[in-house]
Amino acid sequence: MNDLSDASGGGLVETAFSHAGAVAQICLNRARFANALNVEMVEALSASLQQSIDSGVALIVLRGHGSTLCGGFDLRGLDGESDASLAHRFLRLETLLQKLHYAPCQTLVYAHGPVMGAGADLMAACRVRLAAPDASFRFPGIRFGILLGTNRLAALIGDHAYRAVVEQQRITAQEAVDLGLVHQVMDGHELDEAITRQYESLTRIPSGTRARLFRRDSRQADLDMGILAGTVAEPGLKRRMQEYWASVKQSAARS
């Protein structure tokens, strides 16, 4: 990151403004836990996005500290959850994804490492999607009965979305480019140049025109929320997630 000002750091999400305040660079900062999305992380990221939107930025850049952009929904502490609390967490997560997807500005994400579930949904909600050579993507939520962001994913990669979701395929960075999930694979040192190119292109467009350019039909938002609500309302959500988390830990122990 270069030319940063008004930075707020040290928390779960770091936000910094660059390019004379026209670019908001948001970095997930929970590297110890693979930037997994717990309650506090979702709310901090939502607040950071809203701050950036309210500031009238032309471009929001999303990145992650550590080994990955985002390891997905934080499954730690499931024993202390209930079906209702988990359902609320997923609904708040969809609200965050919609805020990102319908942002009235350009959005750019740089993914690296193994990006899982809700982390991959974060990426799919952005308009410009870049990835490091080591990036990979997986959508395992269907294993515990959750349909989060499925329509946004289908809009990007069509019928391939259903195979990726149903089979929980691991998608490599190059495969993601071939599918249309990622626009370009690049090393991290190339990112600043890509951000500057985006900024320079955007500043040639009047701000009012930019707002119209990035406006999306939000009628799909209620449908997406309804689909998610139907899946989180199914009884036994906590049990299904516990079973999934136990299988993940068993697989990790065997490897």
Helices and strands as residue ranges (DSSP letters): E 4-8, E 13-18, E 23-28, G 31-33, H 39-54, E 59-64, G 78-80, H 83-101, E 106-111, E 114-116, H 117-124, E 128-131, E 136-138, G 140-144, H 150-157, H 159-166, E 171-172, H 173-179, E 184-185, G 188-190, H 191-203, H 207-213, H 219-232, H 237-254
